[in-house]
Amino acid sequence: MKRKIFLLLFLSSVITNSYSQKDCNCTSDLKFLDNKIRKTPSYKVNKKAYDARYLEIIEEVKSSKSNFDCHLLLNKLLITLKDNHSKVYGVELGATKEVIENTELFNEFKKSELFNSYPKPNINLDSLKNVLNSKSKTDIEGIYNLKRFMTIGVYKYFNDYKAIILKTESDVWQIGEIIYTLIPFGNDFLLSVGGNLSSKRLIAYTERVDHGLFHFIGFNKDNTQTNHSSKTLSDKTYYRKELSDNITYIKIGSFNSWYPTLSDAEKFYKTLEGNLNKPNLIVDLRNNGGGGDRNSNILFKLLKDYAKKNRIYVLVNHRTVSNAEQFTHKLSKLKNSQVFGSRTNGTLAYEIKDSSFSLPCGNFVAVLTSKKHSEYLEFETKGIEPDVALDMNSDWITQLKNYILNDN
C-alpha cells in the first residue's frame, strides 16, 4: 500500500513539475519576484514608485519573447526600488573557463539558447558607424573600444541606449549583437543590462558613462587614453608604498570579510600598527567592491587614531562600492580627512543577507536586499561626491601629491 501511495505522489510531482515548466513564462517570474520584493526594506521606502512601475511592466512582459527580453524587464522593475544591490541575473553561467578550454563543450555552448539569445537588430553597421563617429566625447552615443577585445557602438533607442558589437576578438560574442541595454535612472547613472564580457552570462550592474569612458567596465572612446580613474599603483589587493619623505600610500582593494582575503587584510593591517609615521596618508579605495565591517572596522579603528594628528586623503572612483562607500563616508567625518577622485557607485544603504531567490521558470536568480542602513540612504543611487574632483586626463596620484604639497 505504501509503495502505491509513494508512486502516486511521485507521478503527481512529475506531472505538476512538467505542467509548471510548460506553462512557465516571464509573467510567472515577474509575479514571483513581485511577491519577494514587497517584503524588502527598499520597497517600503519606494512603494509608490514601485507599484506604478509594476502595473506597466506586468503589461510589457506579455510581449516578452525571449530570456533576454524578460531579464531586461525584470531589472527595469528593480530600478524603482532605488536599491543598487538588488538585481536579476541569469542562472546559466555560460562560457566558464572549463567551457572555453574544452572544444567540445564550447561547441555545445555555441548551440545553446544563451549563446544565441542576444538580439541582432536589422541595422546597417557601416551607416551606424558613420553616424556615431560624428558624436562628441561628451555624448553618451558614440564608438567605444576595449583594447584587443571589442569595439561597440552606443546609440539612443527611445529612452534607453543600446550597445551593439561592431568588432570583436572574442569567440563568445558575434558582430551585430546587442551586448548591453543602458537605462538612465538619475544622477548620470545607467543600469547596464546584458552579458558578462567573458562568459555571456546575463547580468546587470550600475554603470556611468562620461568623458568618453565606461567607468565600471572600461570601454573608452579614445583607445590611446589611459583610464586614470582606475589606475592604481599595484595589482595587489593590499599594498603600501612610501611616496616621499612625508607621504605614505596604501591601497585597500577589498573589504571581503571571508578567509583567505580577511586573513590577508589582517596581516596587512598589523604591519600598519605603530608604523604610520608620516604626516600624510593616501588611502586608495578605487576599485574596492566592498565586503563587510568585519574587515573594514579593523582599518577604521587604526585610521581614526592616526587622523587625530595627521592628514588622510581618500581616493575613490565609480568602482568604489558598498562597504567601501560606507567606509569612505566614515573617514570623511574624521578630523583632517578629505575625499578625492570621482563619485562613488551609490550602492551602500541596503545589505544582502541570505536573500537570493531562484525564479519559477529556472532561468534567473534574483538577488534582493533584506537590511537597511538609514544613515546612508541619501547616497543610495547617487554616490558620494568627492571633496575635490580629480582631472580625468592625468595621473591621479601625481595630482594628489601636488595637492598635498600645496596643502602643507
C-alpha positions as CSV (number, residue, x, y, z in Angstrom):
1,M,0.0,0.0,0.0
2,K,2.9,2.4,0.9
3,R,4.5,1.7,-2.5
4,K,1.3,2.7,-4.3
5,I,1.0,5.9,-2.3
6,F,4.6,6.8,-3.0
7,L,4.2,6.0,-6.7
8,L,1.1,8.2,-6.9
9,L,2.9,11.1,-5.1
10,F,5.9,10.7,-7.4
11,L,3.7,10.7,-10.6
12,S,1.8,13.7,-9.2
13,S,5.1,15.5,-8.6
14,V,6.3,14.8,-12.2
15,I,3.0,15.9,-13.7
16,T,3.0,19.1,-11.6
17,N,6.6,20.0,-12.5
18,S,6.1,19.2,-16.1
19,Y,2.9,21.4,-16.2
20,S,4.7,24.2,-14.4
21,Q,7.6,24.3,-16.8
22,K,5.3,24.0,-19.8
23,D,3.2,26.9,-18.7
24,C,6.0,29.0,-17.2
25,N,6.7,32.4,-18.8
26,C,8.0,35.8,-17.9
27,T,4.7,36.7,-16.2
28,S,5.2,33.8,-13.8
29,D,8.7,35.0,-12.9
30,L,7.5,38.6,-12.5
31,K,4.7,37.7,-10.1
32,F,7.0,35.6,-8.0
33,L,9.6,38.4,-8.0
34,D,7.0,40.9,-7.1
35,N,5.9,38.9,-4.0
36,K,9.5,38.8,-2.8
37,I,10.2,42.5,-3.5
38,R,7.2,43.6,-1.4
39,K,9.0,42.1,1.7
40,T,12.2,44.2,1.2
41,P,13.1,47.3,3.1
42,S,13.7,49.2,-0.2
43,Y,10.1,48.5,-1.3
44,K,8.8,50.1,1.9
45,V,10.8,53.3,1.2
46,N,9.8,53.5,-2.5
47,K,6.4,51.8,-2.5
48,K,4.5,54.3,-4.6
49,A,7.0,54.5,-7.5
50,Y,7.4,50.7,-7.5
51,D,3.6,50.0,-7.6
52,A,3.1,52.3,-10.5
53,R,6.0,50.8,-12.5
54,Y,4.8,47.2,-11.7
55,L,1.5,47.9,-13.4
56,E,3.4,49.0,-16.6
57,I,5.8,46.0,-16.5
58,I,3.1,43.4,-16.0
59,E,1.6,44.5,-19.3
60,E,5.0,44.7,-21.1
61,V,6.0,41.2,-20.1
62,K,3.1,39.8,-22.1
63,S,5.0,40.6,-25.3
64,S,8.3,39.2,-24.0
65,K,9.7,36.7,-26.5
66,S,13.0,35.6,-25.0
67,N,15.0,35.3,-21.8
68,F,16.9,38.4,-22.9
69,D,13.7,40.4,-23.0
70,C,12.5,39.0,-19.7
71,H,15.8,39.7,-18.0
72,L,15.7,43.3,-19.2
73,L,12.1,43.9,-18.0
74,L,12.7,42.3,-14.5
75,N,15.7,44.6,-14.0
76,K,13.8,47.6,-15.2
77,L,11.3,47.0,-12.5
78,L,14.0,46.8,-9.8
79,I,15.2,50.3,-10.7
80,T,12.2,51.8,-9.0
81,L,13.4,50.5,-5.6
82,K,16.4,52.8,-5.7
83,D,18.5,50.0,-4.4
84,N,21.6,49.3,-6.4
85,H,22.3,45.9,-4.8
86,S,19.1,44.3,-6.0
87,K,19.4,42.7,-9.4
88,V,18.3,39.8,-11.5
89,Y,21.0,37.5,-13.1
90,G,20.9,34.6,-15.5
91,V,21.2,31.1,-13.9
92,E,23.2,29.8,-16.9
93,L,26.9,30.6,-16.3
94,G,27.8,30.5,-20.0
95,A,31.4,30.2,-21.2
96,T,33.2,29.4,-18.0
97,K,36.9,28.7,-18.0
98,E,36.1,25.0,-18.2
99,V,33.9,25.5,-21.2
100,I,36.3,27.8,-23.1
101,E,39.2,25.3,-22.6
102,N,37.2,22.3,-23.9
103,T,36.5,22.5,-27.6
104,E,33.6,20.0,-27.4
105,L,32.0,21.9,-24.5
106,F,32.5,25.2,-26.3
107,N,30.9,23.9,-29.5
108,E,27.9,22.8,-27.4
109,F,27.7,26.2,-25.8
110,K,27.5,27.8,-29.2
111,K,24.3,25.9,-29.9
112,S,22.8,26.9,-26.6
113,E,19.9,29.2,-26.0
114,L,22.1,31.6,-24.0
115,F,24.7,31.9,-26.8
116,N,22.0,32.8,-29.3
117,S,19.7,34.8,-27.1
118,Y,21.2,38.2,-27.7
119,P,19.2,40.2,-30.3
120,K,20.7,41.2,-33.6
121,P,18.7,44.2,-34.9
122,N,18.4,44.8,-38.6
123,I,20.9,47.7,-38.7
124,N,23.4,48.7,-41.4
125,L,26.5,48.8,-39.2
126,D,28.6,50.9,-41.7
127,S,25.9,53.6,-41.7
128,L,25.7,53.4,-37.9
129,K,29.4,53.8,-37.6
130,N,29.3,57.0,-39.8
131,V,26.6,58.5,-37.6
132,L,28.3,57.6,-34.3
133,N,31.8,58.8,-35.5
134,S,30.4,62.3,-35.5
135,K,29.4,62.2,-31.8
136,S,31.5,64.3,-29.4
137,K,33.4,62.9,-26.5
138,T,30.9,64.3,-24.0
139,D,28.0,62.5,-25.8
140,I,27.0,59.0,-24.5
141,E,26.4,57.9,-28.1
142,G,29.5,57.0,-30.0
143,I,32.0,54.3,-30.7
144,Y,33.9,52.7,-27.7
145,N,36.8,50.3,-27.5
146,L,38.2,47.8,-25.1
147,K,41.8,47.2,-26.2
148,R,42.5,44.0,-28.0
149,F,39.0,42.7,-27.2
150,M,35.9,44.5,-28.6
151,T,34.5,47.7,-30.3
152,I,30.9,48.7,-29.6
153,G,28.6,51.4,-30.9
154,V,26.2,53.0,-28.4
155,Y,23.1,54.6,-29.9
156,K,19.9,56.0,-28.3
157,Y,16.8,53.8,-28.6
158,F,13.7,55.6,-27.2
159,N,14.6,56.5,-23.6
160,D,17.5,54.0,-23.3
161,Y,20.8,53.3,-25.1
162,K,21.8,50.1,-26.9
163,A,25.4,48.9,-27.2
164,I,25.9,46.9,-30.3
165,I,29.1,44.9,-31.2
166,L,31.0,46.4,-34.2
167,K,34.1,44.3,-33.9
168,T,35.2,41.5,-31.5
169,E,38.2,39.4,-30.9
170,S,36.1,37.1,-28.7
171,D,34.7,33.8,-29.9
172,V,31.9,34.2,-27.3
173,W,30.4,37.3,-29.0
174,Q,29.2,38.0,-32.5
175,I,29.3,41.2,-34.6
176,G,25.8,42.8,-34.6
177,E,24.7,41.5,-31.2
178,I,23.3,43.9,-28.6
179,I,25.6,43.3,-25.6
180,Y,24.0,45.9,-23.3
181,T,20.9,48.0,-22.8
182,L,21.8,51.1,-20.8
183,I,18.9,52.5,-18.9
184,P,19.3,56.0,-17.3
185,F,18.0,56.3,-13.8
186,G,19.2,59.6,-12.5
187,N,22.4,61.4,-11.4
188,D,24.1,60.3,-14.6
189,F,23.8,56.6,-13.6
190,L,22.9,53.9,-16.0
191,L,21.7,50.4,-15.3
192,S,23.6,48.2,-17.7
193,V,21.6,45.0,-18.5
194,G,23.2,42.5,-20.8
195,G,26.1,40.0,-20.9
196,N,29.2,39.3,-19.0
197,L,32.2,40.1,-21.3
198,S,33.9,36.8,-20.9
199,S,31.1,34.3,-20.3
200,K,28.0,35.8,-21.9
201,R,26.0,35.2,-18.7
202,L,23.0,37.6,-18.3
203,I,24.0,40.2,-15.7
204,A,23.1,43.7,-14.6
205,Y,25.2,46.4,-12.9
206,T,25.4,50.1,-12.3
207,E,27.4,52.0,-14.9
208,R,28.3,55.6,-15.5
209,V,29.5,56.9,-18.9
210,D,31.2,60.3,-19.2
211,H,34.4,61.7,-20.6
212,G,34.1,59.1,-23.3
213,L,34.6,56.4,-20.7
214,F,32.5,53.5,-19.3
215,H,33.6,54.0,-15.7
216,F,32.8,50.5,-14.5
217,I,33.6,48.1,-17.4
218,G,36.3,50.3,-19.1
219,F,35.2,50.9,-22.7
220,N,36.7,54.1,-24.0
221,K,36.1,56.4,-27.0
222,D,39.9,57.2,-27.2
223,N,41.9,54.0,-27.4
224,T,45.1,55.9,-26.6
225,Q,43.8,57.4,-23.4
226,T,44.7,55.9,-20.0
227,N,41.9,55.3,-17.6
228,H,43.5,57.3,-14.8
229,S,40.4,56.9,-12.6
230,S,41.1,53.2,-12.2
231,K,44.9,53.1,-12.4
232,T,46.3,52.1,-9.0
233,L,49.9,51.7,-8.1
234,S,49.7,47.9,-7.8
235,D,47.5,44.9,-8.8
236,K,47.8,43.6,-5.3
237,T,44.8,43.7,-3.1
238,Y,46.7,45.2,-0.2
239,Y,49.8,47.4,-0.9
240,R,51.9,50.1,0.7
241,K,54.4,52.5,-0.8
242,E,56.3,55.4,0.6
243,L,55.8,58.2,-2.0
244,S,58.0,60.8,-0.3
245,D,59.5,61.8,3.0
246,N,56.1,62.9,4.2
247,I,53.6,60.8,2.2
248,T,52.6,57.1,2.7
249,Y,50.3,55.4,0.2
250,I,48.2,52.4,1.0
251,K,45.9,50.6,-1.4
252,I,42.9,48.7,0.0
253,G,41.4,46.7,-2.8
254,S,38.7,44.7,-0.9
255,F,36.9,44.6,2.4
256,N,35.9,41.0,1.8
257,S,35.2,39.5,5.3
258,W,35.8,35.9,4.5
259,Y,39.0,33.9,4.5
260,P,41.6,33.9,2.9
261,T,41.1,37.6,2.0
262,L,40.3,38.5,5.5
263,S,43.5,36.8,6.7
264,D,45.5,38.8,4.1
265,A,43.8,42.0,5.3
266,E,44.5,41.3,9.0
267,K,48.2,40.7,8.2
268,F,48.4,43.9,6.2
269,Y,46.7,46.0,8.9
270,K,49.0,44.5,11.5
271,T,52.0,45.9,9.6
272,L,50.4,49.4,9.8
273,E,50.0,49.4,13.6
274,G,52.5,51.9,15.1
275,N,54.2,52.2,11.7
276,L,52.4,55.1,10.1
277,N,54.9,57.8,11.0
278,K,54.5,60.3,8.2
279,P,52.0,63.3,8.4
280,N,50.2,62.5,5.2
281,L,48.4,59.2,4.2
282,I,46.8,58.4,0.9
283,V,44.1,55.7,1.3
284,D,43.3,54.3,-2.2
285,L,39.8,52.8,-2.2
286,R,39.5,52.8,-6.0
287,N,38.0,49.6,-7.5
288,N,37.2,48.3,-4.0
289,G,34.0,46.3,-4.5
290,G,33.2,46.3,-0.8
291,G,32.8,43.5,1.7
292,G,31.9,43.9,5.4
293,D,32.6,45.7,8.7
294,R,34.4,42.6,10.0
295,N,37.3,43.7,7.7
296,S,36.9,47.4,7.4
297,N,36.3,48.1,11.1
298,I,39.9,46.9,11.8
299,L,41.3,49.6,9.5
300,F,38.9,52.3,10.6
301,K,39.9,52.0,14.2
302,L,43.6,52.3,13.2
303,L,43.0,55.3,10.9
304,K,40.7,57.0,13.5
305,D,43.7,57.3,15.8
306,Y,46.0,58.3,13.0
307,A,43.7,61.2,11.9
308,K,43.9,62.9,15.3
309,K,47.4,64.3,14.5
310,N,47.8,63.6,10.8
311,R,46.0,64.0,7.4
312,I,44.2,61.4,5.4
313,Y,43.5,61.7,1.7
314,V,40.9,59.2,0.5
315,L,40.9,58.2,-3.2
316,V,37.6,56.9,-4.7
317,N,36.0,56.2,-8.1
318,H,32.8,54.7,-9.6
319,R,34.1,51.3,-8.7
320,T,34.2,52.1,-5.0
321,V,31.2,50.1,-4.0
322,S,29.1,49.1,-0.9
323,N,31.1,48.7,2.3
324,A,33.9,50.7,0.7
325,E,31.5,53.6,0.3
326,Q,30.3,53.3,3.9
327,F,34.0,53.3,4.9
328,T,34.6,56.4,2.7
329,H,31.7,58.2,4.4
330,K,33.0,57.3,7.9
331,L,36.5,58.5,7.0
332,S,35.1,61.8,5.6
333,K,33.7,62.6,9.1
334,L,37.1,62.3,10.7
335,K,39.2,65.4,11.6
336,N,41.9,66.1,8.9
337,S,40.3,63.7,6.3
338,Q,39.2,64.6,2.7
339,V,37.9,62.6,-0.2
340,F,39.4,62.9,-3.7
341,G,38.6,61.4,-7.2
342,S,35.2,60.9,-8.7
343,R,31.7,60.0,-7.5
344,T,31.3,56.5,-6.0
345,N,28.9,53.8,-7.1
346,G,25.9,54.6,-4.9
347,T,25.4,51.1,-3.5
348,L,25.6,51.5,0.2
349,A,22.2,51.9,2.0
350,Y,21.0,48.3,1.7
351,E,22.6,45.0,2.6
352,I,22.2,41.4,1.2
353,K,21.7,38.8,3.9
354,D,20.7,35.3,2.6
355,S,18.1,36.8,0.2
356,S,18.7,35.2,-3.2
357,F,15.8,33.5,-4.9
358,S,15.5,31.3,-8.0
359,L,12.6,32.4,-10.1
360,P,10.0,29.8,-11.1
361,C,11.0,29.1,-14.7
362,G,14.5,28.2,-13.7
363,N,16.2,30.9,-15.9
364,F,17.0,33.6,-13.4
365,V,18.1,34.2,-9.8
366,A,17.0,37.4,-8.0
367,V,19.4,39.0,-5.5
368,L,17.4,41.2,-3.2
369,T,18.4,43.1,-0.1
370,S,17.0,42.5,3.4
371,K,18.6,45.1,5.6
372,K,18.5,48.9,5.5
373,H,21.2,51.3,6.7
374,S,19.2,54.5,7.1
375,E,22.3,56.7,7.7
376,Y,23.4,56.1,4.1
377,L,20.0,56.5,2.3
378,E,20.9,59.9,1.0
379,F,23.8,58.4,-1.0
380,E,21.9,55.3,-2.5
381,T,21.7,55.5,-6.3
382,K,23.5,58.9,-6.1
383,G,27.0,58.1,-4.8
384,I,29.4,60.0,-2.6
385,E,30.8,63.1,-4.2
386,P,34.5,63.8,-3.5
387,D,35.5,67.0,-1.7
388,V,38.0,67.5,-4.6
389,A,37.3,66.1,-8.1
390,L,40.4,65.0,-9.9
391,D,41.1,65.6,-13.6
392,M,40.4,62.5,-15.8
393,N,43.2,63.4,-18.2
394,S,46.3,63.0,-15.9
395,D,47.6,60.6,-13.3
396,W,45.6,60.8,-10.1
397,I,48.4,60.0,-7.7
398,T,50.5,62.8,-9.2
399,Q,47.6,65.2,-8.9
400,L,47.1,64.2,-5.3
401,K,50.8,64.5,-4.4
402,N,50.8,68.1,-5.8
403,Y,47.7,68.9,-3.8
404,I,49.4,67.6,-0.6
405,L,52.5,69.6,-1.4
406,N,50.4,72.8,-1.6
407,D,48.3,71.8,1.4
408,N,51.2,71.5,3.8
